[in-house]
Amino acid sequence: MPSRLVLGFILAFILLGPTLFAQSPPAAASSDSARLTKLEQATADAKSSGDNAWMLTSSALVLMMTGPGLALFYGGLVRKKNVLATMVQSFAMMAVITMLWAMVSYSLAFGSGNSFIGGLHHLFLRGVGAQPDADYAATIPLQTFMVYQLMFAIITPALITGAFAERMKFSAMLLFMVLWSLIVYSPMAHMVWGKGGLLNASLGGKFPCLDFAGGTVVHVTSGVSALVCALYLGKRVGYPKESMTPHSVVLSFVGACLLWVGWFGFNAGSALAAGSLATSAFVAAHVGAAAAVIGWSCAEWIRNGKPSALGAISGAVAGLVAITPAAGFVGPMPAVLIGLIAGAFCFFMVATVKARFGYDDSLDAFGVHGAGGTLGALLTGVFAVSAVNPIFKDAQGNVLPSGLIDGNAHQVLNQIVGIVIAWILAIVGTLIILKIVDLTVGLRVSEEEEVQGLDLTQHGEEGYSWEVTA
């Protein structure tokens, strides 16, 4: 009898064993699959958190470029009776453009629309929350992308104030900047960076213009508009016979250093992720600025017999402007070449061209931003390479050449199209806006108010108090 039981157990084991053992591996495989899924999710969450942290930091760096960077840079360049009024113009943009962006401008710039302007889907930031928009940045909340782009929208009109410094009413400046942001900035931002934009290189625009961080969108539009403003308003009282030298190069020096540091958020942040492209743009921005300091200073040394501190900081800004559109498309050595050319070229525009034509661009907004931005946008089409940023691909996903030296000579023509559109939009839009503002609130302060200074006449206070107290 026992032998029969043993035989029964053996037979049952032979018949049922495979079934029993076959059920164990799927359970183990299921457990491994779950662990792998959790690991992949944790990795994705970590990348998203890292990218988001970098983009929020970059947003703060770009805001620092306006205040205190640009406020100090421009504030030191004017006469002391206008220092506060000049700085307040930059500070006002931080408040006014923020409100405008949240209500309507973001939607016009980055909402889905046509080739020239976005739609109204994101009015009052509707639908702009924690979920990413993969068309723009797949690993950060759309709200982070929105606030990062806001900082660009703030500094761009603030750059224009350098052209009409010391002579425009504060009320006129506010109205002008609101209209300019709607009529000039938002359409240009949409065309270059927005979905369906005419010049968008990453989302299939008809004329793909390479503009990594704002050569056309920021610097060409603001610089050309600055020139139009300077010509429309006319010269300051006493210009050029009276001395109008900067009242404090020290303030401007500090401001320029802050601009240089903040520009890493401007350029490296435009990678929209904390990866190798951000590193490449960071390096290009830095070496480009350094080379431009040398380019400007050498040109000034040859012409004037000595290099100045003001020239050195102006050269740094010129280099940062010129490398902005190219930062995410070129390697370090082409960035150096762009910087050297930009430094010498912008010095020529400020020291020779401005004097030759006699226009009063108070703080050289056109000579640095308009000229430097145009040059940088053009050179981007020459030096861009797919090894740095494979932005162009065919239908099969194969990488295509980017710029002229990479084998894509046609890109230079695309860059010219983008530059021409930016120039035309800036000129026509600015002229229309100036006329509207002039007919409504008036543009210029009176001659008496200009002589007294805008600190007192526009704000009722002074930047400096010289009273001696006991």
Steps between C-alpha positions, in 0.01 A plus 500: 500500500769756580664428170175583325484836682855581404424404142191723507698797628762450230236478230321816628831685511576400140155604377447821703859618550543680167175685556595607848849611400372675188301745714798629699706672224214731387459619857872574524500663155204713600683614812814584298293690246334704775837584654635603159197719438543667840870554430427656162238727655738604777766578241253705295385685813860576596576636154183708505587638845856580391384673182236693689751614762736622228223684315374675814859603576541623143178698532636676808831569321323660204287715730823610670615627161225764504517591866762561624715428189356727231374753755853554632662482156269763350472697824873562517518615139263796537556829681432492872181705469347210302642195678188411697263558208711276280513220754126524567432435131662156526328431831162600357537240226534230765152587627310615191619235255438226758134599522467535123669162442269321743188654351561484125857516368602143581203370307580722202864388499474127574140399451400310187405743226612579149844564353522851645322510835374259764139451603306590812487152655723595793345834598551562872727191497210264442634148452851598608573270791715213621471283190775543239441594138721261305518735201693747716660307786400145589659479845392824672156634592347733243478758777879488538541550125258792518680679782839445333375661180349781706849609604593545134185703444599727791856582400435550127299825524722614788795496258326762283499754784870556443427678172261763635656537845478844661215635284181286489207541739449214741133473401596488133759232571241280672246528218766450235634183664157341543416557134847397384481172691168419334572624148870421455627254760215249514478446120879469466522253788221294348654498153838378628410285803125439497302208361440547128723806489625612159866496611489210747793266434400219739129481415510519123480870416501598132825692545682322787705772668754386760458719806596310814443768762370815334730660242209607282220478756676704769797694368414586140145608585602705805811649337328605179203636694747694714643669191152591378421650841822702505432641154133573569556677833801695382811593691527589866522869586863602446605183314774466377653832606455456874682228691270208577750254641391219735462618857622168646691242298527307826125435503512399134794270570308315770195484274701355213644228725150408613388489137785264414409262783129523427562426133579139588133463587415679178709277271561173684145507632368505145593132474188453718668208678804439720691300241804518276342762272471736796869445572591573138296821499649603836855462366421676172344795683798540730780476246305714254466779756866477598612518136279803439661685793833450326360594159342826621794595724758442226300706250461779756868483593602537137259788437526694827840400630368332816236243597225619731300320769180617331622352174582167663156458657330616180701239311387228739134587442557515123654152506218359709249652257670357192545151641139479622343361179797266441563376856326166456625433148876573498812366670739702720744614229233633262352676805837668557507616139145635522594688818814655352313618190209633706721696737681683220185544289286644781781738597504621139122551509516699824819701440479563125156439352311675780731802479479503119119514490457702821202318651463512879474138611566597860642171631582330168212255502509476121878490467524206741169313479372583153835470325633219719177301477490531121863393468452207739188375321683505167812325633282233659406390149870474418639315804207281619585127496282196556768345724406756766126500442341264244194719450435411135399144405344337197182292492694188603656675799845537349692808617544775240769773492422822684708792370729603219817334629295189574390474136170692511565827315125564470483564874668837450203602284258385770688712752476802271124447467468497880714813534304689234166410659627612842623831357177571312276406793707712739510807272136499394361394838709753694407788270129424537528472878702822533238686300217364717682590822596844371139579410360377832733577791794663321850355484755751621530696819524876458838663451480644850426160650781339304750756623384454858522123472249217485559387858325809635259579217369146448529349847540785745816361656872483443737211463757661727469727802792736556362665815735504797325414827627585847 
